[in-house]
Amino acid sequence: MKLFILEHCPHCKRARKWMEELYKENPLYKQIPIEIIDERKEEALASTYDYYYVPCFFDGDTKLHEGVASKEIIKKLFDNYLKGR
C-alpha cells in the first residue's frame, strides 16, 4: 500500500496519527506494508499516480481513498486490505 502525503498537511498528520492508534488497537494492521511518500520529495513517483488531494491511499495502481480521511475510513481500508490477502 502507498500513502501519498505532504509533510505539513494537517490532514496527512491526522491520518498518520490515526494509523498509529489503529496499530495499537489491532497489531495485525502493522503487517500491512505501507510506503509513505512525500509528494514534494518524490515528485517523479507521485506524478505517475492519478490523484489530486492528500492524504491518498493506493493499493498497487488502485486508488483506495483520496482527501480528508477519518479513523473509520482508515480502519475500513486496513480491514479490506487484510481480507484481500
C-alpha atoms as a printed R data frame, in Angstrom:
   type eleno elety resid chain resno       x       y       z
1  ATOM     1    CA   MET     A     1   0.000   0.000   0.000
2  ATOM     2    CA   LYS     A     2   1.205   3.534  -0.714
3  ATOM     3    CA   LEU     A     3   0.226   6.653   1.193
4  ATOM     4    CA   PHE     A     4   0.919   9.962  -0.523
5  ATOM     5    CA   ILE     A     5   1.278  12.889   1.849
6  ATOM     6    CA   LEU     A     6   2.630  16.389   2.211
7  ATOM     7    CA   GLU     A     7   4.810  16.836   5.277
8  ATOM     8    CA   HIS     A     8   3.000  19.888   6.660
9  ATOM     9    CA   CYS     A     9  -0.536  18.883   5.656
10 ATOM    10    CA   PRO     A    10  -2.755  18.783   8.774
11 ATOM    11    CA   HIS     A    11  -4.999  16.120   7.223
12 ATOM    12    CA   CYS     A    12  -1.971  13.919   6.497
13 ATOM    13    CA   LYS     A    13  -0.689  14.345  10.052
14 ATOM    14    CA   ARG     A    14  -4.085  13.365  11.418
15 ATOM    15    CA   ALA     A    15  -4.268  10.320   9.141
16 ATOM    16    CA   ARG     A    16  -0.843   9.154  10.321
17 ATOM    17    CA   LYS     A    17  -1.881   9.696  13.968
18 ATOM    18    CA   TRP     A    18  -4.984   7.567  13.414
19 ATOM    19    CA   MET     A    19  -2.858   4.892  11.745
20 ATOM    20    CA   GLU     A    20  -0.689   4.742  14.888
21 ATOM    21    CA   GLU     A    21  -3.806   4.455  17.064
22 ATOM    22    CA   LEU     A    22  -5.130   1.650  14.886
23 ATOM    23    CA   TYR     A    23  -1.798  -0.202  15.112
24 ATOM    24    CA   LYS     A    24  -2.143  -0.145  18.907
25 ATOM    25    CA   GLU     A    25  -5.768  -1.297  18.755
26 ATOM    26    CA   ASN     A    26  -5.096  -4.139  16.312
27 ATOM    27    CA   PRO     A    27  -1.495  -5.367  15.921
28 ATOM    28    CA   LEU     A    28  -2.472  -7.170  12.682
29 ATOM    29    CA   TYR     A    29  -2.593  -3.774  10.969
30 ATOM    30    CA   LYS     A    30   1.178  -3.463  11.463
31 ATOM    31    CA   GLN     A    31   1.568  -6.329   8.969
32 ATOM    32    CA   ILE     A    32   0.209  -4.113   6.183
33 ATOM    33    CA   PRO     A    33   3.182  -2.817   4.208
34 ATOM    34    CA   ILE     A    34   2.667   0.927   3.810
35 ATOM    35    CA   GLU     A    35   5.114   3.078   1.910
36 ATOM    36    CA   ILE     A    36   4.685   6.714   2.940
37 ATOM    37    CA   ILE     A    37   5.611   9.037   0.101
38 ATOM    38    CA   ASP     A    38   6.002  12.790   0.480
39 ATOM    39    CA   GLU     A    39   4.933  14.047  -2.925
40 ATOM    40    CA   ARG     A    40   7.272  17.048  -2.740
41 ATOM    41    CA   LYS     A    41  10.305  14.868  -2.049
42 ATOM    42    CA   GLU     A    42   9.354  12.227  -4.620
43 ATOM    43    CA   GLU     A    43   7.684  14.278  -7.330
44 ATOM    44    CA   ALA     A    44   8.628  11.900 -10.162
45 ATOM    45    CA   LEU     A    45   6.933   8.948  -8.454
46 ATOM    46    CA   ALA     A    46   3.919  10.979  -7.307
47 ATOM    47    CA   SER     A    47   3.338  12.249 -10.842
48 ATOM    48    CA   THR     A    48   2.822   8.681 -12.070
49 ATOM    49    CA   TYR     A    49  -0.286   8.291  -9.872
50 ATOM    50    CA   ASP     A    50  -3.688   9.805 -10.630
51 ATOM    51    CA   TYR     A    51  -4.729  11.858  -7.598
52 ATOM    52    CA   TYR     A    52  -5.126  15.480  -6.598
53 ATOM    53    CA   TYR     A    53  -5.655  15.558  -2.816
54 ATOM    54    CA   VAL     A    54  -3.598  14.166   0.049
55 ATOM    55    CA   PRO     A    55  -3.632  12.018   2.017
56 ATOM    56    CA   CYS     A    56  -4.151   9.486  -0.736
57 ATOM    57    CA   PHE     A    57  -4.010   5.713  -0.304
58 ATOM    58    CA   PHE     A    58  -3.241   3.310  -3.158
59 ATOM    59    CA   ASP     A    59  -3.020  -0.457  -3.323
60 ATOM    60    CA   GLY     A    60  -0.880  -1.023  -6.378
61 ATOM    61    CA   ASP     A    61  -2.392   1.250  -9.016
62 ATOM    62    CA   THR     A    62  -5.830   1.225  -7.411
63 ATOM    63    CA   LYS     A    63  -6.807   4.372  -5.547
64 ATOM    64    CA   LEU     A    64  -8.433   3.418  -2.250
65 ATOM    65    CA   HIS     A    65  -9.096   6.845  -0.749
66 ATOM    66    CA   GLU     A    66  -8.223  10.432  -1.611
67 ATOM    67    CA   GLY     A    67  -8.502  13.507   0.576
68 ATOM    68    CA   VAL     A    68  -9.511  14.057   4.171
69 ATOM    69    CA   ALA     A    69  -9.740  10.714   5.966
70 ATOM    70    CA   SER     A    70 -11.262   9.701   9.259
71 ATOM    71    CA   LYS     A    71 -10.091   6.995  11.614
72 ATOM    72    CA   GLU     A    72 -13.073   4.925  10.492
73 ATOM    73    CA   ILE     A    73 -12.124   5.261   6.820
74 ATOM    74    CA   ILE     A    74  -8.548   4.178   7.520
75 ATOM    75    CA   LYS     A    75  -9.771   1.243   9.632
76 ATOM    76    CA   LYS     A    76 -12.006   0.142   6.756
77 ATOM    77    CA   LEU     A    77  -9.065   0.379   4.319
78 ATOM    78    CA   PHE     A    78  -6.937  -1.723   6.656
79 ATOM    79    CA   ASP     A    79  -9.697  -4.298   7.207
80 ATOM    80    CA   ASN     A    80 -10.356  -4.611   3.472
81 ATOM    81    CA   TYR     A    81  -6.633  -4.972   2.780
82 ATOM    82    CA   LEU     A    82  -6.318  -7.793   5.325
83 ATOM    83    CA   LYS     A    83  -9.408  -9.567   3.916
84 ATOM    84    CA   GLY     A    84  -7.954  -9.438   0.421
85 ATOM    85    CA   ARG     A    85  -4.645 -11.040   1.400
